[in-house]
Amino acid sequence: MSLVDLVMPKLGESIMEATILKWLKKPGDTVEQDETILEIATDKVDSEVPSTVDGIIAEVLFKENDVVPIGKVIARINTEANATHTVSPPLNEASSKRTDHYEEANLVEEIPYQPAEKATTPQSTNGIRFYSPLVLNIASSEGISMSELEHIDGTGQDGRVSKKDIMTYLESRKHQPQQKHAEKPVDTTVHEVPAPPQKQEYATPVTFTGNVEIIEMDRMRKMIAKHMVDSKHTSAHVTSFAECDVTNLVLWREKVKSEFEKREGEKITFTPLFIEALIKCIKRYPLLNSSVDVDRIIVKKYINIGMATALPNGNLIVPVIKNADQLNLTGLTKQVNGLANAARTGKLKPDDTAGGTFTITNVGTFGSIMGTPIINQPQVAIMAVGAIKKRPVVIETEQGDSIAIRHMMYISLSYDHRIIDGSLGSTFLNAVAKEFENFDSKRSI
């Protein structure tokens, strides 16, 4: 029998693992080359994994919802023409516990991943059940005693209590009279998995009163929350603000947008115009296009602009325009529109969200006049543009000062104070403002 390994594919820079969402094929099913076998998700985008050969699925090595490292073998395909539909047995106890432990260890980052031999320690002869680190931490934070924990029905391997089991128990306990237990709360140190000090990942739903609604975060929202907190813990955030007169830019776009759409088949928005000006300033101040590696500053010679995009479900994703400095205004417009449409329709590829060196977010789309965005790691800066508003402002001319109605906009820059001081951050932001203000209203398309 000729078996070909199907591995978890590389899904972009800095992506080290992916979650299996759904197997579309099972052992014994026939597959063709490039036919989708399973759906996966990373912390940035969902994707599909196709078969690399024609054949029959011989076995699958991971279950749905397992977290799998990049490059790990996830299935094997029998490529022999006369292969029989041999279905492999279910995952054995060791592999099941190994993948369960891997998933939960990634949810509680303070607990490092352990080798399979340690993760699959058999139950002791005195009848004590095995509890994962995640379950123990939830029990500790919720005040569930060991005696109470032992009475929770488990749906995992060999009756093991999973995260879903304990969360279901907590939900049902809300609607029952609170009982007092004489036993002490779970002592996680007995199992060598101490709960993180001064950190409570889960709220205490039993204390909620009144008319409330509890909404479980979806997978993407949990990842966004984690990235935002991680970014704050990584970078020393500072935000600077500037005001700019974008009248010339607004009037030029209004004048050419119909002709541009007719000629290029694309609507020209403000975003490519903003990015065009941003690129000019990044070239003058390259430190804004860098990242930090411990005590080294990595200055990127290429410019990949990430653009924060709101999804229909309220979540956020950041597709990346690769080598944006090599594109003209038409090319930027096509990239902006194409990536935004792919994001909203769920058609982004993993590589579409990888490799960004600088990010821009348009908070003005939702009516905000300014914002204090959080840096998209491992970048060192992110710029926000606010809503464009008409306001009376003082205009300085050779004939003297006058008051005129102008299109005004606030912009802000959040930057990593570890390597970018206020002088550089403010200088860069004001340079961007000047680019907006000095836009050539007579330029051709």
C-alpha positions as CSV (number, residue, x, y, z in Angstrom):
1,M,0.0,0.0,0.0
2,S,1.4,3.4,-1.0
3,L,0.5,6.1,1.5
4,V,1.0,9.8,1.1
5,D,1.1,12.1,4.1
6,L,-1.2,15.1,4.1
7,V,0.4,17.8,6.3
8,M,-1.0,21.0,7.8
9,P,0.1,23.5,5.2
10,K,2.1,26.7,5.9
11,L,-0.5,29.4,6.1
12,G,1.6,32.6,6.2
13,E,4.3,34.4,8.1
14,S,4.1,34.0,11.9
15,I,1.3,31.4,11.8
16,M,2.5,28.4,13.7
17,E,-0.7,26.4,14.1
18,A,-4.3,25.9,12.9
19,T,-7.6,24.6,14.2
20,I,-9.4,21.8,12.4
21,L,-13.0,23.1,11.9
22,K,-14.5,20.3,9.9
23,W,-13.5,17.1,8.1
24,L,-15.3,17.0,4.7
25,K,-13.9,13.5,4.0
26,K,-13.6,10.5,6.3
27,P,-11.5,7.3,6.1
28,G,-12.6,5.2,3.2
29,D,-13.7,8.2,1.0
30,T,-12.2,8.6,-2.5
31,V,-10.6,12.0,-3.2
32,E,-9.2,13.6,-6.2
33,Q,-6.2,15.9,-6.4
34,D,-7.1,19.5,-5.3
35,E,-10.4,18.3,-3.8
36,T,-11.1,19.9,-0.4
37,I,-10.6,17.4,2.4
38,L,-11.0,19.6,5.5
39,E,-11.7,23.2,6.7
40,I,-9.2,24.9,9.1
41,A,-8.9,28.2,10.9
42,T,-6.0,30.2,12.0
43,D,-6.0,33.3,14.2
44,K,-6.5,35.4,11.1
45,V,-8.6,33.6,8.5
46,D,-10.5,30.4,7.7
47,S,-9.3,28.2,4.9
48,E,-9.6,24.9,3.1
49,V,-7.0,22.1,2.7
50,P,-7.1,20.2,-0.6
51,S,-5.8,16.8,-1.4
52,T,-2.3,16.7,-2.9
53,V,-3.0,13.4,-4.8
54,D,-5.7,11.1,-6.1
55,G,-6.6,8.2,-3.8
56,I,-8.6,7.0,-0.8
57,I,-8.4,8.5,2.7
58,A,-6.6,5.8,4.7
59,E,-6.7,7.5,8.1
60,V,-7.2,10.9,9.8
61,L,-4.9,11.7,12.7
62,F,-6.7,14.5,14.4
63,K,-10.3,15.3,15.4
64,E,-12.4,18.4,14.7
65,N,-11.5,21.3,17.0
66,D,-7.9,20.0,17.5
67,V,-5.1,22.5,17.3
68,V,-2.4,21.3,15.0
69,P,1.1,22.7,14.4
70,I,2.1,23.7,10.9
71,G,3.8,20.8,9.1
72,K,2.2,18.1,11.2
73,V,0.8,15.1,9.4
74,I,-3.0,15.3,9.7
75,A,-4.1,12.5,7.3
76,R,-2.8,9.7,5.1
77,I,-4.0,9.0,1.6
78,N,-3.7,5.6,-0.2
79,T,-2.7,6.3,-3.8
80,E,-2.8,2.7,-5.1
81,A,-5.3,2.3,-8.0
82,N,-6.7,-1.0,-6.5
83,A,-6.8,0.3,-2.9
84,T,-9.6,-1.0,-0.9
85,H,-11.8,1.2,1.2
86,T,-10.0,0.3,4.5
87,V,-11.2,2.5,7.3
88,S,-8.7,3.1,10.1
89,P,-9.9,2.6,13.7
90,P,-10.7,5.6,15.8
91,L,-7.9,7.5,17.4
92,N,-6.4,5.6,20.2
93,E,-6.6,6.8,23.8
94,A,-3.1,8.2,23.8
95,S,-3.5,10.2,20.6
96,S,-6.9,11.4,21.7
97,K,-5.6,12.7,25.0
98,R,-2.5,14.1,23.3
99,T,-4.6,16.3,21.0
100,D,-7.0,17.3,23.8
101,H,-4.2,18.3,25.9
102,Y,-2.6,20.3,23.1
103,E,-5.8,22.2,22.4
104,E,-6.3,23.1,26.1
105,A,-2.7,24.0,26.7
106,N,-3.0,26.6,23.9
107,L,-6.0,28.1,25.6
108,V,-4.1,28.5,28.9
109,E,-0.8,29.9,27.7
110,E,0.9,29.9,31.1
111,I,0.9,26.0,30.9
112,P,3.5,24.9,28.4
113,Y,2.8,22.0,26.0
114,Q,3.9,18.7,27.4
115,P,5.1,15.6,25.5
116,A,2.5,12.9,25.0
117,E,4.0,10.6,27.6
118,K,3.3,13.2,30.3
119,A,-0.1,14.3,29.0
120,T,-1.4,10.7,29.0
121,T,-0.6,9.8,32.6
122,P,-3.0,7.0,33.4
123,Q,-5.5,7.4,36.2
124,S,-4.1,6.3,39.5
125,T,-5.3,3.1,41.1
126,N,-7.0,5.0,43.9
127,G,-9.8,6.1,41.4
128,I,-8.8,9.8,41.1
129,R,-9.9,11.2,37.7
130,F,-7.6,13.1,35.4
131,Y,-8.5,16.8,34.9
132,S,-6.9,19.0,32.3
133,P,-5.2,22.3,33.3
134,L,-7.9,24.3,31.6
135,V,-10.7,22.5,33.6
136,L,-8.8,22.9,36.9
137,N,-8.3,26.6,36.3
138,I,-12.0,27.1,35.5
139,A,-13.0,25.1,38.6
140,S,-10.6,27.1,40.8
141,S,-11.8,30.5,39.5
142,E,-15.5,29.4,39.9
143,G,-15.0,28.0,43.4
144,I,-15.9,24.4,42.4
145,S,-14.6,22.0,45.0
146,M,-12.9,18.8,44.1
147,S,-15.9,16.8,45.4
148,E,-18.2,18.8,43.3
149,L,-15.9,18.4,40.3
150,E,-15.9,14.7,40.6
151,H,-19.7,14.6,40.3
152,I,-19.7,16.4,36.9
153,D,-20.5,14.0,34.0
154,G,-17.7,14.0,31.5
155,T,-18.1,13.5,27.7
156,G,-14.4,13.2,26.9
157,Q,-12.3,10.1,26.6
158,D,-13.0,7.7,29.4
159,G,-15.5,10.1,30.9
160,R,-13.0,12.9,31.1
161,V,-14.5,16.4,32.0
162,S,-14.0,18.8,29.1
163,K,-14.3,22.6,29.0
164,K,-17.7,22.2,27.4
165,D,-18.8,19.9,30.3
166,I,-17.8,22.3,33.1
167,M,-19.2,25.3,31.3
168,T,-22.5,23.5,30.8
169,Y,-22.5,22.6,34.5
170,L,-21.9,26.2,35.5
171,E,-24.8,27.4,33.2
172,S,-27.2,24.9,34.8
173,R,-26.0,25.8,38.3
174,K,-27.1,29.3,37.8
175,H,-30.8,28.2,37.8
176,Q,-30.4,26.1,40.9
177,P,-30.3,27.2,44.6
178,Q,-26.7,27.9,45.5
179,Q,-25.3,25.0,47.7
180,K,-22.5,25.4,50.1
181,H,-19.8,22.8,50.1
182,A,-17.6,22.1,53.0
183,E,-14.7,21.0,51.0
184,K,-12.0,23.5,50.1
185,P,-11.8,24.8,46.5
186,V,-9.8,22.7,44.0
187,D,-6.1,22.9,44.9
188,T,-4.5,23.0,41.5
189,T,-1.0,22.7,43.0
190,V,-1.7,19.0,43.8
191,H,-1.8,18.5,40.1
192,E,1.3,20.7,39.5
193,V,-0.9,23.2,37.5
194,P,-1.2,26.4,39.6
195,A,-3.7,28.9,38.5
196,P,-2.2,32.2,37.2
197,P,-2.1,34.8,40.0
198,Q,-4.3,37.9,39.7
199,K,-5.9,36.6,36.5
200,Q,-9.4,35.3,36.1
201,E,-10.2,34.3,32.6
202,Y,-13.8,33.5,33.3
203,A,-16.5,35.7,34.9
204,T,-18.7,34.5,37.7
205,P,-22.1,34.1,36.1
206,V,-23.8,33.0,39.3
207,T,-23.5,36.6,40.6
208,F,-25.4,38.2,37.7
209,T,-28.7,39.7,38.7
210,G,-31.4,41.5,36.9
211,N,-32.2,41.6,33.1
212,V,-29.0,40.5,31.4
213,E,-28.0,38.7,28.3
214,I,-24.9,36.5,28.2
215,I,-23.2,36.1,24.8
216,E,-20.5,33.5,24.2
217,M,-17.6,34.9,22.2
218,D,-17.1,33.3,18.9
219,R,-13.7,31.9,17.9
220,M,-12.6,35.0,16.0
221,R,-13.7,37.4,18.7
222,K,-11.6,35.4,21.3
223,M,-8.6,35.6,19.0
224,I,-9.1,39.4,18.5
225,A,-9.3,39.9,22.2
226,K,-6.1,37.9,22.8
227,H,-4.2,39.8,20.1
228,M,-5.3,43.2,21.5
229,V,-4.2,42.3,25.1
230,D,-1.0,40.7,23.9
231,S,-0.2,43.9,21.9
232,K,-0.7,46.1,24.9
233,H,1.6,43.8,26.9
234,T,4.2,43.8,24.2
235,S,4.5,47.4,23.1
236,A,4.6,50.7,25.0
237,H,1.7,52.4,23.3
238,V,1.8,56.2,22.6
239,T,-0.7,58.0,20.4
240,S,-0.2,61.4,18.7
241,F,-2.8,63.4,16.9
242,A,-2.9,65.9,14.0
243,E,-5.5,67.8,12.1
244,C,-5.3,68.2,8.3
245,D,-7.2,70.1,5.6
246,V,-8.1,67.5,2.9
247,T,-10.2,69.8,0.8
248,N,-8.1,69.4,-2.3
249,L,-8.2,65.6,-2.0
250,V,-12.0,65.5,-1.5
251,L,-12.7,67.8,-4.4
252,W,-10.4,65.9,-6.7
253,R,-12.0,62.6,-5.9
254,E,-15.4,64.0,-6.4
255,K,-14.4,65.3,-9.8
256,V,-12.8,62.1,-11.2
257,K,-14.7,59.3,-9.5
258,S,-17.2,58.8,-12.3
259,E,-14.6,58.8,-15.0
260,F,-12.3,56.6,-13.0
261,E,-15.1,54.0,-12.4
262,K,-16.0,54.1,-16.1
263,R,-12.4,53.6,-17.2
264,E,-11.1,51.1,-14.6
265,G,-14.3,49.4,-13.6
266,E,-13.5,50.2,-9.9
267,K,-14.8,52.8,-7.5
268,I,-12.1,55.0,-6.1
269,T,-12.5,55.5,-2.3
270,F,-10.4,57.6,0.0
271,T,-8.4,54.6,1.3
272,P,-6.0,54.2,-1.7
273,L,-5.4,58.0,-1.6
274,F,-4.5,57.8,2.0
275,I,-2.2,54.8,1.4
276,E,-0.5,56.5,-1.4
277,A,0.4,59.5,0.8
278,L,1.4,57.1,3.7
279,I,3.8,55.3,1.5
280,K,5.7,58.5,0.6
281,C,6.2,59.3,4.3
282,I,7.2,55.8,5.2
283,K,10.0,56.0,2.6
284,R,11.2,59.2,4.4
285,Y,10.9,57.7,7.9
286,P,11.7,53.9,7.4
287,L,11.8,53.2,11.2
288,L,8.0,53.3,11.2
289,N,8.2,50.3,8.8
290,S,10.0,48.0,11.2
291,S,9.6,45.4,14.0
292,V,11.4,44.5,17.2
293,D,13.2,41.3,17.8
294,V,14.2,41.3,21.5
295,D,16.9,44.0,21.4
296,R,17.2,44.2,17.6
297,I,15.3,46.5,15.3
298,I,14.3,44.9,12.0
299,V,13.7,47.6,9.4
300,K,11.7,46.3,6.4
301,K,12.8,47.4,3.0
302,Y,9.5,46.4,1.5
303,I,6.2,48.1,2.4
304,N,3.1,45.9,3.0
305,I,0.2,47.9,4.1
306,G,-2.5,46.3,6.2
307,M,-6.0,47.8,6.1
308,A,-8.3,47.1,9.0
309,T,-11.7,45.8,7.6
310,A,-14.9,45.4,9.4
311,L,-16.8,42.1,8.8
312,P,-20.6,41.8,8.5
313,N,-20.7,40.0,11.9
314,G,-18.9,42.9,13.7
315,N,-15.5,41.3,13.8
316,L,-12.3,42.8,12.4
317,I,-9.7,41.4,10.0
318,V,-6.6,43.0,8.4
319,P,-5.9,42.0,4.8
320,V,-2.5,43.1,3.5
321,I,-1.5,44.9,0.3
322,K,1.9,43.4,-0.6
323,N,4.6,45.6,-2.0
324,A,2.2,48.6,-1.9
325,D,5.1,51.0,-2.7
326,Q,5.3,49.4,-6.2
327,L,1.7,50.1,-7.1
328,N,0.3,53.3,-8.7
329,L,-3.1,54.7,-7.6
330,T,-5.0,52.4,-10.0
331,G,-3.2,49.4,-8.7
332,L,-3.8,50.4,-5.0
333,T,-7.5,51.0,-5.8
334,K,-7.9,47.5,-7.3
335,Q,-6.1,45.9,-4.3
336,V,-8.1,47.8,-1.7
337,N,-11.4,46.9,-3.3
338,G,-10.5,43.3,-4.1
339,L,-9.2,42.6,-0.5
340,A,-12.1,44.4,1.1
341,N,-14.6,42.4,-0.9
342,A,-12.9,39.1,-0.2
343,A,-12.9,39.9,3.5
344,R,-16.6,40.6,3.6
345,T,-17.5,37.5,1.6
346,G,-15.2,35.2,3.5
347,K,-12.9,34.5,0.5
348,L,-9.6,35.7,1.9
349,K,-6.7,33.3,1.7
350,P,-4.3,32.9,4.7
351,D,-1.5,34.7,2.8
352,D,-3.8,37.7,2.3
353,T,-3.5,38.6,6.0
354,A,0.2,37.8,6.5
355,G,3.3,39.9,6.3
356,G,2.0,43.4,7.0
357,T,4.6,46.1,8.0
358,F,2.3,49.0,8.7
359,T,-1.5,49.2,9.2
360,I,-4.1,51.9,8.5
361,T,-7.6,51.9,10.0
362,N,-10.4,54.2,8.9
363,V,-12.4,54.9,12.1
364,G,-14.2,57.7,10.2
365,T,-16.2,55.1,8.3
366,F,-18.3,54.7,11.4
367,G,-18.6,58.4,12.2
368,S,-15.7,58.7,14.7
369,I,-13.6,61.8,14.3
370,M,-10.5,60.3,15.8
371,G,-9.3,57.0,17.4
372,T,-6.4,55.5,19.4
373,P,-5.8,52.2,17.6
374,I,-3.9,49.3,19.0
375,I,-0.7,48.3,17.2
376,N,-1.0,45.2,15.0
377,Q,2.0,43.0,16.2
378,P,4.8,42.7,15.3
379,Q,4.5,46.1,13.6
380,V,5.5,49.2,15.5
381,A,2.9,51.7,14.3
382,I,-0.7,52.0,13.1
383,M,-2.5,55.1,11.8
384,A,-6.2,56.0,12.1
385,V,-8.0,58.4,9.9
386,G,-11.2,60.0,11.2
387,A,-14.4,61.3,9.6
388,I,-14.1,64.2,7.2
389,K,-16.1,67.1,8.4
390,K,-16.8,70.6,6.9
391,R,-15.7,73.3,9.4
392,P,-15.0,77.0,9.3
393,V,-11.2,77.5,9.7
394,V,-8.7,80.3,9.4
395,I,-6.9,80.4,6.1
396,E,-3.6,82.2,5.9
397,T,-3.0,84.0,2.5
398,E,-0.7,86.7,1.2
399,Q,-3.6,89.1,1.5
400,G,-4.1,88.2,5.2
401,D,-6.2,85.8,7.2
402,S,-9.7,84.8,6.2
403,I,-12.3,82.3,7.4
404,A,-13.4,79.6,4.9
405,I,-15.4,76.4,4.9
406,R,-12.9,73.5,4.5
407,H,-13.0,69.7,4.6
408,M,-11.1,68.8,7.8
409,M,-10.0,65.5,9.2
410,Y,-8.1,64.3,12.3
411,I,-5.5,61.6,12.0
412,S,-3.8,59.7,14.8
413,L,-0.7,57.5,15.1
414,S,-0.2,54.9,17.8
415,Y,3.4,53.8,17.9
416,D,5.8,51.6,20.0
417,H,7.6,53.9,22.3
418,R,10.3,51.3,22.8
419,I,11.9,52.4,19.5
420,I,9.9,55.4,18.3
421,D,10.1,58.5,20.4
422,G,7.5,61.3,20.4
423,S,9.6,63.5,18.2
424,L,9.8,60.9,15.4
425,G,6.2,59.8,15.8
426,S,4.9,63.4,15.7
427,T,7.2,64.3,12.8
428,F,6.0,61.3,10.8
429,L,2.3,62.1,11.5
430,N,2.7,65.7,10.5
431,A,4.4,64.7,7.3
432,V,1.4,62.5,6.5
433,A,-0.9,65.5,7.2
434,K,1.1,67.7,4.9
435,E,0.9,65.1,2.1
436,F,-2.9,65.2,2.5
437,E,-3.1,69.0,2.5
438,N,-0.7,69.4,-0.4
439,F,-2.6,67.0,-2.6
440,D,-2.4,68.1,-6.3
441,S,-5.9,68.9,-7.3
442,K,-4.9,69.1,-10.9
443,R,-3.4,65.7,-11.3
444,S,-4.7,63.4,-14.0
445,I,-6.0,59.9,-13.5
